[in-house]
């Protein structure tokens, strides 16, 4: 039997770059697309290494129950002692920001003040209880900035919640979160492979909260004046020489929660304090930012999976 790398996912656009790197390295792999599937609990899984890229935003692509199906698959694999990366524990955090924040806090990592609410009246009550002048709503099961809106008054929130534009979270839980005002409009996203820091990328937030770095998420500027040269600052920039004590905390957090590959986002307030607000376990990378810096997340991931596959082959 030939051992392989099995990539578990529900979004082909987000696996293209990884498969390209695996091909470059000449590695055997199999594409496990999970949406409507079956897992025979009486069977024995194949040998190899298994990497999950299941996304919390799968329902936006018509794959409503893909995370639940993937969870069944991951538990089956883990029960048979297979080497699984970003397994069931990682997926549990991927699909729940409440669980993310509790796990981050347990690791001594500060998160913004947050209240979880189910129901429109409770969303409004949560904002009242928060007692701050500006706050954000976001979905508990999110990804791609789903449901993220900034409000500066209860009146604006009430109009949104009771209006036609209100967008409920797929799991029914909306988060009310304090708004952290940064001195400059950007957040920092730290990328990890094999539980170890790879690089940090600065993301310009001046145009809103759509922070997905994947090329498939990019919206090109269609309104640039013809004939006028404008030097634009890239939305994503790799930070050279990033070194902050938060990295050690993040690596410890990832180890505690069996997360191997992740992008963790934080923001600093005017005093320089760090607030961590998102853990993305199916992290993507921006090709323009990586090319400019000469650092490639998917290549590092492919090399990591290669090393792990070699380890499995030596023990089988």
N, C-alpha and C positions, 0 to 999 in steps of 0.2 A: 504494500500500500504506500502511495506517495503522499507524504505530509504536505499540507498547503497552508496558505494564509487565507482565512475566510473573512471577508469584509461584510458585515451585517449593516444594512441601511435601508432607507426608503426614498432616497433622492439621488437620482443618477447624475444630476448636474454637480453635486457635491462630492462625487467619487472620481470624476474624470481625472483630476490632477494626481490623485493618489495612485490610480491604476497606471497612469503614464509613468510615474516614478518606479512602481513595481516592475513594469515592463523593462525600463531602462536597466534595472538591476538584475533582470533575468530571473525573477522570483515566481514560483508557482502560486497562483491564487485563484480564488473562486468568488464570484459576485453573488452574495446572498441577499437578494432584494426581498425585503419583508413587508408585506402589506396584508393581503388575504392569503394566509399560509396554514400549514398544519405542522405540529410537532408530535411525533409518535413517541410517547414517554416510555414505550416498551423497547424502542430501538437503542442502539449504542452509537454515540456520535462518532464521526470520523476523527482521525488523528490530525493534529496540526495546531495552529494558533488562531484565535478568534478575536476579531476586533470590531467593536460595535460603534457605529456612527449614527445611532438612532437620534432623531431630533424631536424636541418639544413642539416644534411648529409643523409636524407632519400633517395635522388636520387641515392646514391651509393648502395642501396639495392633494386633498381628497383621501388621505390615508388616516382616517380618524382613529382607528384602533391599532395602528402599527406599533406604537410603543408598548401596548399591552401584549401584543403578539411577540414582540421582541423580548419582552421580559420573560415570557414563558420559555422561549428558546434559550435565553441566557441562564436561567435557573437550571434547565435541563443539562446544559453544557457544564455548568459549575458542579452540579451534583455528580457528574461522571469524572470530575477531576481534570477537565480540560483547562488549558491555559487561556484564560479569557481576559482581554483588556477592555477597560471601560464596561465592566459587566453590570450585573443587576443593581449593585449599590450605587454605581455611577449614574445609571439610568434613573433610579429613584430620585436623585438630586436634580437631574436634567429636567424632569417634568414637574418639579415643584420648587418654586423660589422660596417658599416657607421652609422647606427642608434644607435648602441651600443656606439660608441665613442662620438657621439653628446650628447647622454643622460648622459654619464659619465662626459663629460666636463661640462654640465649644472649643475651637482651635485658637481662641484669643484674637480673632480678627473682627474689627469693627465694621458694622453695617449701618446703613441709615435707619432711623426709626421707621417702623413699618407696622401696619395693622391689616390683617386679613379680614375680608368681609364677603358675605354671601347674601345677595339681595340689594336692591336699590336703596331702600331705607337704611340698611346697615352700612352701605358705602358712604352715605351722607353723614351718618352718625359717627363713622370712623374718622372722617375728615374733621368733624367738630371736635372729637376727642383728641386728635393730633395737636390741635391748638397752635398751628403755625400759619404764617401768612401765605406761604407758597408750598404747594405739594404736587406730587405726581401720582397718577393712577397707572397701574400696569397689570397685566394678566399674571396669575400664578403659574400657569402652564403657558409659556410664551415662546420666545425666540423671535428674531427679526424685529424687535421693538414692538411686538404686538400689544395693542391697548395702551401704549405709553403716551400720556398727555400731561401737559403742565398746566396747572391752574393757580391763579393768584387770588381767588376769592371763592367763597361758598356759593355765591350767586352763579358764577360761571360753571362750577361743578354741578349744581342742581339743574341748570339748563341742559348740560350735556347728558347727565344720567337719565333725565326724564324726556330727552329729545330723541329724534329719529337716528342720530349718529351714534348713539350708545352701542358699544361693542362688548358683549359679555365674554368673559373667559370661557374656554371650552370646558373647564372643570368647575365653572360656576363661581370661582373665587377671584375677586378683584383685590389688589393690594393698594392701599393708600400709603404713600411714602413721603417723608420729608424731602424737600428739594434742597440739594446741596449746591450752593452757588459757588462756582469755581471762578477764580480771578481771571482766567482765560478760558475761552470756549473749547475745551478739549478734555477727553478722558484718556486713560492709559489702559491698554490691554496687554497682559503678560501671557506669553505662550509657553506651554510646557509639553515635552515629549518624554515618555518614560519616567514621568514624575519629576523631571529636571527642567530648569529654566532654559529656554532657547533664546528668546529675545522679547523686547517690549516694543509695542507700536503705539504711537500717539494718534488719536482719532479726532479729527475736527468735528465738533458738534454744532457749529454755528448754523447749519441748515436743518437741524432737527435730530431726532433720536434713531434714525435708521442706521444702525451701526454694523450691520452684517458686512464683513470684509470680503466675502466671496465675490469673485468676478461675476457670477450669475446674478448677484444682487445689485450690481452697479447700474446706476442710471446716469448716462452721459448728459452733459450740459447741452441742451438743444437751443439755447437762447443767447449764445455768444454773438455779440454784434459783428457783422461781416466787416472784414478789413481792419478791425481794431485788435491789436495785440495786447492781451492781458496776461500777465504772469500770475498764474493761480497757484496757491499753495496746495499741495496734494492733500486729499482727505485723510490718507493713511501714510504715516511715516515711521519707519523703524528708528527707535531711539538708540543712538550709538552709545555704548558704554554704560547702559542703564544698570545701576547697582543700588539697591535700596534694601533695608532690613526686612521689608515686607516679603521679599522673595523667599527667604528662609521660612517664614510663616506659611506662605502658600504651599511650599513643597511639603511641609509637615502636614498641612491640611489634606493635600492630595493623597499622601501616604495613609493617613488615618481613614480615608474614605474609599480606598482602593480605586482611585482615579489615576489613569496613566497618561491620558492626553486631554489637555484642556486649555481654554483661553479664559483668563480671569480678568474682569474689568473693575477698575477703581477710578475714583475722582478725588481730587484734593479741594478742600475749602480754602478760604482766604488765609487761614492760619497755617495752611500746609498739612492739615490732618488728612489722613487717607480714610476713605469710606469705600468698602468693597460692596458691589451691588449685583454682580452677575458671574456665574460660573457656567461656562459653555463647554460641555463635554463632547460635542461634535464640532469642535472648532474648525474654522476655515481660515485661509490666508489670502492676503491681497497680493496679486502677482506683481503689480507695479512697485509697491513698497518693497517687496522682497528683492526684485531685480535691482533696484537702486541701492540696496544695502548689501547685496550678495549673500543673503541668508534665505534659506528655503525650508519652510516648515514641513511640507509634504515629503521632501527628500529625507529630512531627519526622521520623520515618521516611518518611511519605507525602510531606512537603515535599521531603525529600532526593531521593526517587525522581522527583518532579515536575521538579526542577532537572536531574537527569541525563537524563530523557526529553527535555526541551527541548533539551539539548545534542546528543542523537542526531538529533533532527529537523532541527536547523540544519546538520548535516553530511551528511545523506542527500540 
